[in-house]
Amino acid sequence: MWFHLGAGERIDQLGRYSQTMASLRVRQILLEVLAIDQPDPPGLDGDTVWRRLCASVTLSVPVSGAGVALMTAAGHGGTLAVTEGPAEVMENLQRTLGEGPCLTAFHDRRPVLEHDLARAGQRWPGFAPAATASGIAAIFAFPLQIGAIRLGVLDLYRDTAGPLDSLQLAEALDYAAAATTILLDLQHEQPTDGLQSQLSDALDNHRVIHQATGIISVQASVGIDEALLLLRARAYADGRPLHELGQDVVARTVTFHPEDDHHE
């Protein structure tokens, strides 16, 4: 773990960022997911705070799975943790396609509560049908933010359509507040020019995508925006995570020269 939790003192420090985040329920969530003496949640290997948070929220809110994603001004910045099954598909699709509830929630600075994804084809024409085909029927995305600081998104999904009621929504918002608090604290002790290791690891894949986009721009003689579209289209067509394809582009095992008429 990234810190030792002692007698609730760390929780009091975590609450320093916001009166809202210091609420009793948020403190309870923090105590649970930051505990270092608990066994790994079922289906989640590795004792990380993000895996614990994802497992915990699926027990407290009637959803089928969860994911936590970092976000940047350019879009999806990397996945910190996901539960097993369609949650990973959900995050990979949003990252690959550059659209979906988490990106909308981040850019609009407010939750996206899509209780029937099958009807959201006009809103997310690439993401909605692909996610529905993977067994996702509803998605609830909550931006992780405080004031002008935007950090990421907590994504929850259901395998059946239907909204969250007021109590369930309040619980999900408390989990988002807890996740925001943890993100802020992770970076708080770092040098101003450094990034905490957990966050840096998640963003490494984002850097690979940017590097690959630059390479494609040169190879295909197109602008950066079009190069990113080419990378996303190839990843989607091949059914591969965007960062994996990006690694192949950087390694030159996949190219986007105009004369290429087949996938490497």
N, C-alpha and C positions, 0 to 999 in steps of 0.2 A: 504493500500500500504506500501511498505517497505522503501520509502523515500518521502520527499516532494520536488516537482519540483518548483524551483523559478527562474523566469526571464532568463531561459536558462543557469544559472550558473552551474547546475548539468551536463548539456549536455557538457559544456566545460570541466568539470572534467572527464567525461566519455571518452572523446577523447584523454586523456593523454596516453592511452595504445599503440596507433598506429597511424601513419599518415594516413594509409588507412581508419581506422575506423572513422577518423575525417572528412571524405568527407561530402559534403553538403547533399547528399541524405541520408546517414546514420544518420546525425544529424536530418534530417526531420523525419525519421522513429522513432528515439528515442523520439523526441518531441511528436509524435502521440501516441506511445504505453505507454509512461510513464505519460501521462496527467492524473491527478486525478479527473478532473471535467467532464469527458465524461461518457455517459451511457454505460452499459454493451453491448457488441456486440450481435446481434441477435443469439440466440441459445447457448450462452455462459453465464452461471450463475457464478457470483463471479468476483470481480474486481481484476484480477491479471495481471501482465505484460505479462505473457506467453500466457494467453488466448487472450489478446489484440493483441499480435504479430501474433498468428496463424490466428485470424480473419482478421487482416490487410493484411497479405501476400496473402490471398486468394482473396482479392479485388484488389490487385495491380499486381498479376501475374495470368494468366489464368489457375488456378488449381482448383481442386474440394475440397481439404482439406489439412490440415497441422498438423504436430506434432513436438514437441521439446523433445528430449530424452537426458538424461545424459548418458555418457559412461564411462566405466572403462576398465582397461587392461583385465578384465575377460569377457567383453561384455556389453550388454545393462544394464545400471545402474538404470533405472527408467524413467518414463514419466512425464515431467513437465506439459504439456498441449497437448490436441488434439482437433480438431474440431469434430463435430458430425459425425456419420456414419462410413464409412470404415476406416477412419484415425485411430480410436481406434483399429480396427481389424489389421491394418497394424503394429502398434506398438506391440500389444500383440503377433502376429505371430513371429515377429523378436525376441522378447524376449524369447518366448517359444521355438522356433526352434534353436535359436543361429545362425541364418543366415539371410541374406537379405541386401538390399542396404545400410541401415544405418551402419551396422557392417562393410561392405566392405569400405564405405567411411571413416569411422573412422580409420580402420587399414591401409588403403592405403594413408590416409592423402590427399585425393582429392575428388572432387564431383563425384558422380555416377549418370549418366544421362541415365536412362533406359526408352526409349520412347515407347517400346512395350514389356510389361512384359510377354505377352503370349509366347514370343520367348526366355525367359530367364530361361527355365526349367533346362538346364544343369548348369547354373551358380548358381542357388538357387533351387535345386530340391524339397525341401519341401515347401519353402516360395512361390515361383512363382505361382504354380498352386492353392494354397490355397488363395492367395491374389487376383488372377484373378477371382476365383469363387466368391469372395466377392464384385466384381465390380470395382476393381482397374486395370487400363489398362496401366498406366505409373507411374513411381516413379523417383523423382529427390532428391537425398540426398546430403546435404552440411555439411561437418565437421565444427564444431565450434572450431577454433584453432587459436593460435597466436604463431609463432615461434615453440618451442618444446612443448608448452603447448596445450594439447588436452582436450576438455571439454565435448563435446556432438555432436549432429547432428540435423540439421533442415531437416525434411522429408516433401516433397510436393508430392501429388499424383493427377492424373487425372483419370476420369472415361472413357476417350477416349484416344486412342493411339496417339502419335505425339510428336515431340521434342519441346523444347523451342527455340524461335529465339534468336538472339544475345542480343536484348534489354531486353527481358524477363529474359534471363539468368543473365544479369548484375543486374537486379532488385532483383532477388532471391539471388545473391551473396551479395548485400547490406543488405538484411534482415539477412543473416547469419552473416555478420559482426556486425550488430546491436545486434543480439542475443549473440554473443561472448562477446561484450563489456558489456552487462548487466550481464552476468554470472561472468565476472571478477570483476565487481563492487560489485555484491552481496557478494562475498567472501572477498573483499578487506578490509572491516572494521572488519572482524571477527578475534578472537584470532588465533594464528598459529595452535592451537590444536583443534579448533572448526570448525563447518560447519554452514553456514547460514541456517535458519530454512526451507526456501522453498526447498533448495537443500537436507537438511537432511531428510525432509519428503519423497522426491522422492527416496532417497537411502535406507530408512527403508525397503522397500520391497526387495531391493537387498540383504540386510543383512539377511532377512528371508530366501531367497533362498539359501544363503550360509549355514545357520544353518540347513535347511532341507536337503541339500546335505550331510552334515556331518552325520546326523541321518540315512539317507538312506544307506550311506556307511557302517555303523555299522550293520544296520538291515539286509542288503542283502549281507554282507561280500564281498564288491566290492571296487574298488578304487574310489577316488573322481570324476574323469572324467566320469567313468561309472555310478556313482550315479546320476550325473547331467543329463546324457542321459536318465536314467530311469525316473527321475522327468519330464523332458521335454516330453518324450514319453507319459507318463500318462496324463499330462496336455493337450497335443494335442489330444489324443484319447478321453478324456472326454470333450473337447471343453471348457476348463477353463483357465483363466489367470494363469500364472505360479506362481505368488506370492500368489494367493488364495490357490492353492494346497499346496504350501510351508507352509502356515499358518496351514493347516490341518495336515501336517506331524509333524510340531513342536508341535501341540496340541495333537498328537498321535491319532487323529481320522481317519487318513489314515496311513497305514504301508506298508512296502516293504519287509517283511520277506519272505524267500524263499518258505515257505509253503502257502503263500497267493496265491490263484488261482482265486480270484475275487476282484473287486474294492470294497473298504469299502463304 
